[in-house]
Amino acid sequence: MPTHFGLTPAELKILNRLSTPIKIQNYLDAVPMNWEKHGETYMSPRRVLREKKMHCLEGALLAATALWLQHEPALLLDLRAKGDDDHVVTLYKRHGYWGAISKTNHASLRFRDPIYKTLRELVLSYFHEYFSDTTGKKVLHDYSSKPFNLKTRGSAWITTEENLFSLVTAIDEAAHTKIVPDNNLRFIRQADTMERRAGLLREWTRSNPLT
């Protein structure tokens, strides 16, 4: 398979600069949040580069594309929440340890350094701060049982002009593993007032004309 995936020279110039997970994360942080003001979107990396905004899934796909161009795996991890938005991150590995690249508008559900021996360890690093803004209830419920390998889906998703609804469905329907044992659910403490105040910090506002 060609390594350019049908991307234009201008698109490749941007993506090839993102040669490490840290460079990819810095780029994702600098791009405005996609608030989907004109309807739900699941844009391809090509569309994200053109529109200059992204939400978590769109950022995850762009990050995976940049890693693939560096001849690395293109793996996603789905973090599924109960009664709240799910979150998708892009996985990478260094010397046997997992890390994650993450596009988020929150202060806590962000980049993870490659220090986690297992995927469960990585997922648990998101558990404590993944709570409802209104109730403080911790909502992270389950996660992908194994990484979702985008290389098994071909490469048309990188440049398509269509919304990637089928890809999103495939990620959601993949096997997931529960995080909290049923017998321990009643022992989970809600986020306290201070944590909830901190959790309201946002990087990009809806009123920002770039979003």
Buried (B, 14 or more C-beta within 10 A) or exposed (E): EEEBBEBEEEBBEBBBEBEBBEEBBEBBBEBBBBBBEEEEBBBBBBBBBEBEBBBBBBBBBBBBBBBBBBEBBBBBBBBBBEEBEBBBBBBBBEEEBBBBBBBBBBEBBBBBEBEBEEBEEBBBBBBBBBBBEEEBBBBBBBBBEEBBEBEEBEBEBBBBEEBBEEBBEEBEEBEBEEBBEEEEEEEEEEBEEEBBEEBEEEEBEEEEEEB
